[in-house]
Amino acid sequence: MKYESAPDLKEKIKDLVEVLEMKHIELDKVECFRSYGTNSRRVIARCHGLPKVMQLGMKTSPFYVIEVINERFGKMNEEEQTKVLLHELLHIPKTFGGGFRQHDFVNRQTVERLYREYKRRKEIKSKKAQEVVNFSNVDSRFNSELNNHMGNESQEKRIGLVEKIIQNFNANKKEDENKEKSD
């Protein structure tokens, strides 16, 4: 067997843990590896924990390693890989003590439910990020307009100009929404 550190999988694990708010998982005590040359026929991935007695003997804290069997895992599409990683994360108990949750808890139904929740939260996050980008574009146009026209004008004129800019903003926003609907 050959083992190789997998920082790309660690990043994916980090994303899953953060998006799904799996606060019990201490990311600094989880590592990911790819293995090559296994004789096992059905295994795609494994979650290894450092048992309590080993922790005591080594005077160390709990630690987990997620190992993917590259010959199988590498052939999967992104969705399948994500589900496999979720499956392995589910083996880590809330106590984060070195033990494991068994397959009565870690099953296809639980993985599917969590995967759907992950996708839903990622979509919401993506939409919020897009709104921020759209707002920052509007914000820069607004500031530019304001700077170009404000000068030494009276307070009344400034208020009038701001009202015009807000009207333009609302009109542009409606236009953008109509474009999105037609697409």
N, C-alpha and C positions, 0 to 999 in steps of 0.2 A: 504494500500500500504506500502511496505517496500522498502527502498533504501539502496544501498550498493555502496561504492566508487569502481571504476573500474580502477585501475592504469594500468592494462594490455591494456585496451582500449585507455587510454591516450597515451601509448607508440605507439600504432598502429596509432592513430591520428597524433602524432608527426612525425612518419615515412611518412605518406601520405602528410602532410603539407610540410615537407622538400623535399621529392622526387619530388613533383609536384610544388614546389616553390610557395606555396600559402602565399606569404610574408605578406599579409594583416591580416592573422590570428595570433593573439598574444597568443601563447601557454600558457603563464603564466596566461591568463585570460579565459581559457577554461578548464572545468572539465568534467569528464565522470562518469556516475552512471549506475548501473543495478537496475531495479525496478522489484518487484515481487508482484503478486496479483492484476493486473489491471482488470477492467471490460470491457475495450475496446476490440473490436473483431478483428480489422484489423491493428491496429497500431503495428509497429515493433520497431520504435525508434522515438524520438522527439528531437528537438533542441529548447532549451529555452533561450531567451535573456532577459537581464535586460532592460526594457523600459527606454527611456530617462527621463521621469518624475520621475521614481524611482531613477535613477542615481542622478538626481538633489536633490531630497528629502533626499537621503542617503549620499549625497556629496561623491559619489564614481564614478569610471569609468565603462565603459561597461564590461559585463561579459556574458559568454555563458556556458550552461550546455548541454551536449549531454547525453540523457537518452536512454538506450536500454531496451526493454521489454524482460526480460530474458526468459520467457516461449516461445517466438517465436524466438528471436535472437539467443538464445543458441542452437537451433536445426538446425541452418543454417551451411552450410560449409564455409570454410574460404573465398572463393571468394565472396559468397553472403554477408557475414558479411562486407567485405571490401567495397562492393558496397553500402551497407546501410550506413556505416560511411561516405563514399564520399557524398552520398545524403544529409546527415545531415550537413556536412561541407559546401556544396554548398548553404545552407540556410543563411550562414553568409555573409553579404554584404562586398564589398571592403572597405567601410567606417568603418567597425568594430565599429558601434555606438550603438549596442543594438537592431537594427531592423532585418528584415528578407527579404531574396529574396523569392519570391513566386514560385509556381509550374509552372508558364509559363517559368521560367528560369531553375528551378530544376526539370528535367524530366529524364525519362529512357535513352533517346538518349544522353543527356549531361553526365549522369553518366557512360554510356557504353564507350563513347569517352574518358573520363578522366581515367577510369579504364584501358583501352588499353594503354594509355600514361604512366600510372603508371607502368604497367607490363613491357613496353618497356624500361623505364628508369631503373627499378630494374635489368633487364637483362644486360643492358650496365654496370651498376655499378658492378654487379657480375663478369662480364667478366674482367673488369679493376682490380678488387680485385684479381682475379685468375692470371692475368698477373703480378701483383706486387709480389704475392707469388712465381710464377715461376722465376721471375727475382731475387728475394732475394735468392733463392736456388742457382741459377747460380752465383750470386754475391759472395756468401760465398765460393763456389767452386773455383771461380776465385781468390779471396783473399788468399785462402789456397794454391793454386798452386803457386801464386806469392811469398808468404812468404817462401815456401819450396825451391824454386829455385833461388831466387834473390841473397841472401847473399851478397858477395862483388864482384859480377860479373861486367864486364865492361858495359858501356851504350849500346854498340852494341849488346851484348848478351842479355841484358834486353829487348831491342826492339824486337829481334828475338823471345824471349820467349813469350812476349806479343802477337806477331803476331800468334804464334802457339796456344796460348790459345784462341785467337779470332777465329781462324779457327775451333778449337774443339767446341767452343761455337756455331758457325754457323752450324756445322755438327749436334750437339746435338739438336739444335733448329729445323732443318729440320726433324730429326728423330721424334721428339715430334709431329710436325705438321702432318707427315705421319701417326703416330699412331692415332691421333685424327680423321683423315679422314677415316681410316679403321674402327674405332669404330662407 
